[in-house]
Structure formats: C-alpha cells, structure tokens
Amino acid sequence: MEESDDESAASSPASDSERCRGEPAERPEGRAPEKTAPAAGAGRRAGFGARTTPAAPPLAGSLLAETAELPGGRTDTEGSGGLTDSEAAAVVLSDLEEAEPSETYANVHAFRKFVKRFGPQKFLERFLPPDVSGESIVQLLLSLGYVPRNLPPRVGAAHYVKLMRLLELAMGRICELRPRLENFCSVAHVLGALRTARNILVITGAGISTSLGIPDFRSSEGFYSKMAALGLEDPQEVFDIRVFHDNPMVFYSIAHMILPPKDVRAPLHRFLTLLQDKGKLLRNYTQNIDNIEANAGLRPEKMVQCHGSLASASCVTCRYQVEGTRLYPALEKGELAYCPRCDKKRLACMRRDDSADDPSFGVMKPDITFFGEDLPRAYHSQHARDLRDCDLLLSIGTSLRVAPVSDMVDKVAPHVPQVLINRDPIPSCNFDVSFLGYCDDTVSYLCDQLGRDWDIDHPDYRSIVGADRRNLEVHGTGEKGVFEVHNRARAAKLAAAAPKPAPGPDLVLLEPELP
C-alpha cells in the first residue's frame, strides 16, 4: 500500500501489516483507541533535573480558548479546590512521560506519523471527540505514546486545561522528531564516520556499566525493579528531592545499592578515553552518577555529568561540600551522615524539639541530581553549543527516557548522523543506525574493524573480539539500519549453563489381571 498525502488515506481501513508502515487504523466515531495507562514510573520521566517549563504555545485557532469551557457551561476552575487558571494550566516536564515500548507500538507510530504529516490541528480535528473530556484527552495522549503523570486517580474539570497543555507539548515533541538520513544506514557508514569525525557527541547511560555488576535502572533486573520488590509504590521516589527533605532515610536506606565498585572500568569507558585521545570527542554527556568515566581518564572539560555524581556531597542546609567517599561508610550502613558545621545547631534544635520542623536539617546529600532539582550548570552552559558543533552523535547504554537529556537527539542538526548502541531499540527516536547488543561488544567490534590503532586499552578487549578476531558477529535484522551484535563465546556459555529439561518418567505398561 503506497503512502498518500491525502488525509483520508490515513483514516481508511488497513491490515495489520499495512498499519505497521504508518497508517492509523480506522477508529469508531473518530476516537482514539481505549488503552490502559501504564503503571507509575513506566515511561520517560523528566526527573534528575525536572524543571517547570513555559506553557506550550497555543495551536492555530487558539485551541485552548476554544475548549476552555467544559460541557454544561462549567469552566476549568470550578470544582478545582481553589486552583487558579494559571495553576491548573501549569506544565512541568515530569508531568509527561514516554510510555514503554509495547505490542501497540505500530499504532503509536501511526498516530505520530499522522501528527508529523498533517499537523497538530488536523490531528485534533480527526481524533478529538466532540464531547471532549479529561479522560478522552488522556486516551489521546496514550495513543501518541505518552503517559500523563502526577494526576489523581479520577481526572476532573480542574485538570482539563493542564491536560490540553500536555497534549500540545506531546504533539510539539513529535513534530520536532528528526527524519532518518537516507544515505547513512550501514556498518560501513558508521566506520567511515568514526574515522572522519572530529566532534563526536556521546550520550551515555547506565547500560555502559552493567558489565561491572552495577545495575541499570529500568530493566527487569534493574534498580527500580528491586525497589518495587521492597514495596515502594513508585520506586523513583527514592530520588525525589521532596521525599529526601521529608525523610532522608528513604534514600539512605537503599544508597548502598548505588555505590560504585572501586577501581574498575568497562571496555566502553576506555572507548570514550580512546575517542578523547584521538582528538575526536567533543563531549560525553553522561547520565551516570558513579563517576567511572572520570576514573577511567576522561578529562573534566570533556565530560558533563548531567545528573551529578557521587564524587562529592553537600549539606542540604549550609551547602558545605566534602568528598563523596567520606559519606560511603554511612551510606553502606544506611545511617544518616550529618554536616559537621551544622552539628551544634542541629543538636540544639533537637533539644528544643524543633527538629521535626525540618527532618533533613544538616543532612549531607550526595551531589547527584534528584527529581525536582535542576541539572548542573555545566549542562546549561555547554549543550547548546555542543549540539551545534557536533558532527556525529553516539547514544550508548541509555533508554533516553529522562528529559531534557533525552531531547538532545532531536536538537542536533538534521544532517548529523546518529548511532544507537544499546541492548534494546528506542522506537521513539529516529537513529540512522542502531546496534542492538552489549555495549562492550559493539564498540569492541567497531574498533576491531577500524584497525590496530583503534584497539581498546582494556584487559577484556582481546577476549571479547576473540583470538582469531571472529568472536563477534553483526547481523542485519531486516529493518533498514538496525543490526544485532552477537558474542559467540557468551552465547555458547549461556547455552551450556541453561538448565537441561528433566527426563520424562519411565512408562510402565500394566497388563490387566485375568480373572
């Protein structure tokens, strides 16, 4: 089925295979499909630096002005518990997440394609029902692959304008998604870009350290899964600055789980220093807090620690700063660490029974950016210039679910190639080439293909590429620009360790007794 620029073509019935190519399936009465909202914390979160952003600009025709009055003549602020118009319409980045990839992705892709092709106004005219309600707006957000957060179980009139703002924000993000480059889709293209690039911008996440035994955050074995097992309703609350101020023990009780091992680094960390030593690394924007990139030799001017790091800690009251390692004994024991400069005043407050007014008074907090805190100054001062100057973007070991770092891939110049190195694909981003597999395996394969002067200075590099340099294989997936990286030795080891099926019981034929 050929794609048509006629709007009606997108609303005609289509088979499942055709829908995967981008056409929204026909919906009864023009409504978005009914969906169940994913569990809290299941999508892209603008935490580790969530900030209040300006309200989204109104769409053509002043959409909000047209829809500000609810059915029955009620305005948005009626029954809002005293919320003003500005409070009801306030949009915070953490209010909007990108949903987990799922079997409904083909439909999400189709709705997003409609927005990009015909624009937000046409999308609303086609899919927003005439009897618009808060619930119908939520369903439309889900259809676009976004999850509204921080809403009560029952969405009422008080949240109507805010939901419309979120819908505008979601459609604005979709319109900004870059198209893939037509002439950059092969392994050879990536190798050529690595050879010629002079300003490589690298975005890294927890996936680059999992080979060291450091858990990531969102996988089935990740940190948030372990927190959920402890009974936390929203595991991300342990990194919420409001929760920390109310009860710092929530963080301290689990902090031992995020302490980095000593004096270790993965081949991927050494790949970053290799790019630096070759004069190719523009900047590494790391979302990791373990400080391993710095310990591996990355110079401060070549690195932006977007979410801070455990390298230092500060008093939440007076901002007195110490080396992060001084907190490690307390973090390992799950005991609060207090600021020595605030100690006398804290003890005096305790004697007067004033400590209950501020449970976090004088508590030391590692200098990692919690949800609700702004990103470090280095991010704001560097990222705009780096996005303009980079000539190749690598996104490694990150699901790109945390804004604003996740938005960087959509702000690079359209002609700049973008490469994903990750265990899983990221359907919400249009990477030109994606390598799906272990990060260490992928960069080892690429460096091996580039020649001896690209060998990674790490003891595991030789065993990863293999003595005969044939241990790593790259196969196409059938999708343009998407490849899978296979480690033959690891696969054989996993196969050998797989439990053998238990033998079936012996069958005994019993002859009937004769009378």
NORMO-V199253 format. One record per residue. N is the residue number from 1. RES is the residue in three letters. NEAR is the number of other ideal C-beta (glycine too) atoms within 8 Angstrom. Layout:
n=N res=RES near=NEAR
n=N res=RES near=NEAR
This chain:
n=1 res=MET near=6
n=2 res=GLU near=3
n=3 res=GLU near=8
n=4 res=SER near=6
n=5 res=ASP near=5
n=6 res=ASP near=5
n=7 res=GLU near=8
n=8 res=SER near=6
n=9 res=ALA near=10
n=10 res=ALA near=13
n=11 res=SER near=8
n=12 res=SER near=8
n=13 res=PRO near=4
n=14 res=ALA near=9
n=15 res=SER near=5
n=16 res=ASP near=6
n=17 res=SER near=6
n=18 res=GLU near=9
n=19 res=ARG near=14
n=20 res=CYS near=8
n=21 res=ARG near=8
n=22 res=GLY near=8
n=23 res=GLU near=14
n=24 res=PRO near=12
n=25 res=ALA near=9
n=26 res=GLU near=8
n=27 res=ARG near=10
n=28 res=PRO near=5
n=29 res=GLU near=5
n=30 res=GLY near=7
n=31 res=ARG near=10
n=32 res=ALA near=11
n=33 res=PRO near=8
n=34 res=GLU near=4
n=35 res=LYS near=8
n=36 res=THR near=3
n=37 res=ALA near=7
n=38 res=PRO near=8
n=39 res=ALA near=4
n=40 res=ALA near=6
n=41 res=GLY near=9
n=42 res=ALA near=9
n=43 res=GLY near=13
n=44 res=ARG near=13
n=45 res=ARG near=14
n=46 res=ALA near=14
n=47 res=GLY near=13
n=48 res=PHE near=14
n=49 res=GLY near=15
n=50 res=ALA near=13
n=51 res=ARG near=10
n=52 res=THR near=6
n=53 res=THR near=7
n=54 res=PRO near=3
n=55 res=ALA near=8
n=56 res=ALA near=9
n=57 res=PRO near=5
n=58 res=PRO near=8
n=59 res=LEU near=10
n=60 res=ALA near=5
n=61 res=GLY near=6
n=62 res=SER near=8
n=63 res=LEU near=13
n=64 res=LEU near=11
n=65 res=ALA near=7
n=66 res=GLU near=7
n=67 res=THR near=9
n=68 res=ALA near=9
n=69 res=GLU near=6
n=70 res=LEU near=9
n=71 res=PRO near=6
n=72 res=GLY near=4
n=73 res=GLY near=5
n=74 res=ARG near=10
n=75 res=THR near=8
n=76 res=ASP near=13
n=77 res=THR near=9
n=78 res=GLU near=7
n=79 res=GLY near=7
n=80 res=SER near=11
n=81 res=GLY near=5
n=82 res=GLY near=4
n=83 res=LEU near=8
n=84 res=THR near=7
n=85 res=ASP near=8
n=86 res=SER near=6
n=87 res=GLU near=7
n=88 res=ALA near=15
n=89 res=ALA near=11
n=90 res=ALA near=9
n=91 res=VAL near=14
n=92 res=VAL near=11
n=93 res=LEU near=12
n=94 res=SER near=12
n=95 res=ASP near=10
n=96 res=LEU near=15
n=97 res=GLU near=13
n=98 res=GLU near=10
n=99 res=ALA near=14
n=100 res=GLU near=6
n=101 res=PRO near=9
n=102 res=SER near=6
n=103 res=GLU near=3
n=104 res=THR near=7
n=105 res=TYR near=10
n=106 res=ALA near=9
n=107 res=ASN near=12
n=108 res=VAL near=13
n=109 res=HIS near=11
n=110 res=ALA near=14
n=111 res=PHE near=15
n=112 res=ARG near=12
n=113 res=LYS near=12
n=114 res=PHE near=13
n=115 res=VAL near=14
n=116 res=LYS near=8
n=117 res=ARG near=8
n=118 res=PHE near=9
n=119 res=GLY near=8
n=120 res=PRO near=11
n=121 res=GLN near=10
n=122 res=LYS near=10
n=123 res=PHE near=13
n=124 res=LEU near=10
n=125 res=GLU near=6
n=126 res=ARG near=11
n=127 res=PHE near=12
n=128 res=LEU near=9
n=129 res=PRO near=9
n=130 res=PRO near=3
n=131 res=ASP near=6
n=132 res=VAL near=8
n=133 res=SER near=7
n=134 res=GLY near=11
n=135 res=GLU near=7
n=136 res=SER near=13
n=137 res=ILE near=15
n=138 res=VAL near=13
n=139 res=GLN near=13
n=140 res=LEU near=12
n=141 res=LEU near=15
n=142 res=LEU near=13
n=143 res=SER near=13
n=144 res=LEU near=13
n=145 res=GLY near=11
n=146 res=TYR near=13
n=147 res=VAL near=13
n=148 res=PRO near=13
n=149 res=ARG near=11
n=150 res=ASN near=6
n=151 res=LEU near=7
n=152 res=PRO near=6
n=153 res=PRO near=2
n=154 res=ARG near=4
n=155 res=VAL near=9
n=156 res=GLY near=9
n=157 res=ALA near=12
n=158 res=ALA near=11
n=159 res=HIS near=12
n=160 res=TYR near=14
n=161 res=VAL near=12
n=162 res=LYS near=12
n=163 res=LEU near=14
n=164 res=MET near=12
n=165 res=ARG near=13
n=166 res=LEU near=15
n=167 res=LEU near=11
n=168 res=GLU near=14
n=169 res=LEU near=11
n=170 res=ALA near=12
n=171 res=MET near=12
n=172 res=GLY near=10
n=173 res=ARG near=10
n=174 res=ILE near=11
n=175 res=CYS near=10
n=176 res=GLU near=8
n=177 res=LEU near=12
n=178 res=ARG near=10
n=179 res=PRO near=6
n=180 res=ARG near=10
n=181 res=LEU near=9
n=182 res=GLU near=5
n=183 res=ASN near=5
n=184 res=PHE near=12
n=185 res=CYS near=11
n=186 res=SER near=8
n=187 res=VAL near=9
n=188 res=ALA near=6
n=189 res=HIS near=13
n=190 res=VAL near=12
n=191 res=LEU near=11
n=192 res=GLY near=8
n=193 res=ALA near=12
n=194 res=LEU near=12
n=195 res=ARG near=7
n=196 res=THR near=6
n=197 res=ALA near=10
n=198 res=ARG near=7
n=199 res=ASN near=10
n=200 res=ILE near=15
n=201 res=LEU near=15
n=202 res=VAL near=14
n=203 res=ILE near=17
n=204 res=THR near=15
n=205 res=GLY near=14
n=206 res=ALA near=14
n=207 res=GLY near=12
n=208 res=ILE near=13
n=209 res=SER near=15
n=210 res=THR near=11
n=211 res=SER near=10
n=212 res=LEU near=10
n=213 res=GLY near=6
n=214 res=ILE near=10
n=215 res=PRO near=12
n=216 res=ASP near=14
n=217 res=PHE near=8
n=218 res=ARG near=7
n=219 res=SER near=9
n=220 res=SER near=4
n=221 res=GLU near=6
n=222 res=GLY near=12
n=223 res=PHE near=11
n=224 res=TYR near=11
n=225 res=SER near=11
n=226 res=LYS near=11
n=227 res=MET near=11
n=228 res=ALA near=9
n=229 res=ALA near=6
n=230 res=LEU near=7
n=231 res=GLY near=5
n=232 res=LEU near=9
n=233 res=GLU near=5
n=234 res=ASP near=7
n=235 res=PRO near=12
n=236 res=GLN near=11
n=237 res=GLU near=10
n=238 res=VAL near=11
n=239 res=PHE near=10
n=240 res=ASP near=12
n=241 res=ILE near=9
n=242 res=ARG near=7
n=243 res=VAL near=11
n=244 res=PHE near=14
n=245 res=HIS near=10
n=246 res=ASP near=7
n=247 res=ASN near=7
n=248 res=PRO near=12
n=249 res=MET near=8
n=250 res=VAL near=11
n=251 res=PHE near=12
n=252 res=TYR near=13
n=253 res=SER near=7
n=254 res=ILE near=12
n=255 res=ALA near=11
n=256 res=HIS near=9
n=257 res=MET near=8
n=258 res=ILE near=10
n=259 res=LEU near=9
n=260 res=PRO near=11
n=261 res=PRO near=7
n=262 res=LYS near=4
n=263 res=ASP near=4
n=264 res=VAL near=8
n=265 res=ARG near=9
n=266 res=ALA near=14
n=267 res=PRO near=14
n=268 res=LEU near=14
n=269 res=HIS near=14
n=270 res=ARG near=15
n=271 res=PHE near=11
n=272 res=LEU near=15
n=273 res=THR near=12
n=274 res=LEU near=12
n=275 res=LEU near=11
n=276 res=GLN near=13
n=277 res=ASP near=6
n=278 res=LYS near=7
n=279 res=GLY near=6
n=280 res=LYS near=11
n=281 res=LEU near=12
n=282 res=LEU near=9
n=283 res=ARG near=11
n=284 res=ASN near=13
n=285 res=TYR near=15
n=286 res=THR near=12
n=287 res=GLN near=13
n=288 res=ASN near=15
n=289 res=ILE near=11
n=290 res=ASP near=10
n=291 res=ASN near=13
n=292 res=ILE near=14
n=293 res=GLU near=14
n=294 res=ALA near=11
n=295 res=ASN near=8
n=296 res=ALA near=11
n=297 res=GLY near=8
n=298 res=LEU near=12
n=299 res=ARG near=7
n=300 res=PRO near=5
n=301 res=GLU near=4
n=302 res=LYS near=9
n=303 res=MET near=12
n=304 res=VAL near=12
n=305 res=GLN near=13
n=306 res=CYS near=13
n=307 res=HIS near=13
n=308 res=GLY near=9
n=309 res=SER near=14
n=310 res=LEU near=14
n=311 res=ALA near=8
n=312 res=SER near=11
n=313 res=ALA near=14
n=314 res=SER near=11
n=315 res=CYS near=14
n=316 res=VAL near=11
n=317 res=THR near=11
n=318 res=CYS near=8
n=319 res=ARG near=6
n=320 res=TYR near=10
n=321 res=GLN near=8
n=322 res=VAL near=10
n=323 res=GLU near=7
n=324 res=GLY near=14
n=325 res=THR near=5
n=326 res=ARG near=8
n=327 res=LEU near=12
n=328 res=TYR near=9
n=329 res=PRO near=6
n=330 res=ALA near=11
n=331 res=LEU near=13
n=332 res=GLU near=8
n=333 res=LYS near=7
n=334 res=GLY near=10
n=335 res=GLU near=6
n=336 res=LEU near=8
n=337 res=ALA near=11
n=338 res=TYR near=10
n=339 res=CYS near=13
n=340 res=PRO near=6
n=341 res=ARG near=7
n=342 res=CYS near=14
n=343 res=ASP near=10
n=344 res=LYS near=6
n=345 res=LYS near=9
n=346 res=ARG near=13
n=347 res=LEU near=8
n=348 res=ALA near=8
n=349 res=CYS near=12
n=350 res=MET near=9
n=351 res=ARG near=6
n=352 res=ARG near=6
n=353 res=ASP near=6
n=354 res=ASP near=7
n=355 res=SER near=10
n=356 res=ALA near=5
n=357 res=ASP near=6
n=358 res=ASP near=8
n=359 res=PRO near=9
n=360 res=SER near=12
n=361 res=PHE near=13
n=362 res=GLY near=13
n=363 res=VAL near=13
n=364 res=MET near=13
n=365 res=LYS near=12
n=366 res=PRO near=13
n=367 res=ASP near=12
n=368 res=ILE near=11
n=369 res=THR near=11
n=370 res=PHE near=11
n=371 res=PHE near=12
n=372 res=GLY near=9
n=373 res=GLU near=10
n=374 res=ASP near=6
n=375 res=LEU near=12
n=376 res=PRO near=11
n=377 res=ARG near=5
n=378 res=ALA near=8
n=379 res=TYR near=13
n=380 res=HIS near=8
n=381 res=SER near=5
n=382 res=GLN near=10
n=383 res=HIS near=10
n=384 res=ALA near=6
n=385 res=ARG near=7
n=386 res=ASP near=12
n=387 res=LEU near=12
n=388 res=ARG near=7
n=389 res=ASP near=8
n=390 res=CYS near=13
n=391 res=ASP near=8
n=392 res=LEU near=13
n=393 res=LEU near=15
n=394 res=LEU near=10
n=395 res=SER near=16
n=396 res=ILE near=16
n=397 res=GLY near=15
n=398 res=THR near=12
n=399 res=SER near=8
n=400 res=LEU near=14
n=401 res=ARG near=10
n=402 res=VAL near=13
n=403 res=ALA near=10
n=404 res=PRO near=10
n=405 res=VAL near=13
n=406 res=SER near=11
n=407 res=ASP near=9
n=408 res=MET near=14
n=409 res=VAL near=14
n=410 res=ASP near=10
n=411 res=LYS near=7
n=412 res=VAL near=13
n=413 res=ALA near=6
n=414 res=PRO near=6
n=415 res=HIS near=4
n=416 res=VAL near=10
n=417 res=PRO near=12
n=418 res=GLN near=14
n=419 res=VAL near=15
n=420 res=LEU near=13
n=421 res=ILE near=11
n=422 res=ASN near=16
n=423 res=ARG near=9
n=424 res=ASP near=7
n=425 res=PRO near=9
n=426 res=ILE near=13
n=427 res=PRO near=8
n=428 res=SER near=9
n=429 res=CYS near=12
n=430 res=ASN near=8
n=431 res=PHE near=13
n=432 res=ASP near=12
n=433 res=VAL near=17
n=434 res=SER near=12
n=435 res=PHE near=13
n=436 res=LEU near=12
n=437 res=GLY near=11
n=438 res=TYR near=10
n=439 res=CYS near=16
n=440 res=ASP near=12
n=441 res=ASP near=13
n=442 res=THR near=12
n=443 res=VAL near=14
n=444 res=SER near=14
n=445 res=TYR near=12
n=446 res=LEU near=12
n=447 res=CYS near=13
n=448 res=ASP near=11
n=449 res=GLN near=8
n=450 res=LEU near=10
n=451 res=GLY near=5
n=452 res=ARG near=4
n=453 res=ASP near=5
n=454 res=TRP near=10
n=455 res=ASP near=8
n=456 res=ILE near=12
n=457 res=ASP near=7
n=458 res=HIS near=9
n=459 res=PRO near=4
n=460 res=ASP near=8
n=461 res=TYR near=14
n=462 res=ARG near=8
n=463 res=SER near=8
n=464 res=ILE near=13
n=465 res=VAL near=11
n=466 res=GLY near=12
n=467 res=ALA near=4
n=468 res=ASP near=5
n=469 res=ARG near=7
n=470 res=ARG near=7
n=471 res=ASN near=11
n=472 res=LEU near=15
n=473 res=GLU near=7
n=474 res=VAL near=10
n=475 res=HIS near=7
n=476 res=GLY near=7
n=477 res=THR near=8
n=478 res=GLY near=4
n=479 res=GLU near=6
n=480 res=LYS near=4
n=481 res=GLY near=12
n=482 res=VAL near=12
n=483 res=PHE near=13
n=484 res=GLU near=11
n=485 res=VAL near=14
n=486 res=HIS near=10
n=487 res=ASN near=12
n=488 res=ARG near=11
n=489 res=ALA near=9
n=490 res=ARG near=9
n=491 res=ALA near=9
n=492 res=ALA near=8
n=493 res=LYS near=8
n=494 res=LEU near=8
n=495 res=ALA near=7
n=496 res=ALA near=6
n=497 res=ALA near=5
n=498 res=ALA near=6
n=499 res=PRO near=3
n=500 res=LYS near=4
n=501 res=PRO near=4
n=502 res=ALA near=4
n=503 res=PRO near=4
n=504 res=GLY near=4
n=505 res=PRO near=4
n=506 res=ASP near=4
n=507 res=LEU near=4
n=508 res=VAL near=4
n=509 res=LEU near=4
n=510 res=LEU near=4
n=511 res=GLU near=4
n=512 res=PRO near=4
n=513 res=GLU near=4
n=514 res=LEU near=3
n=515 res=PRO near=2
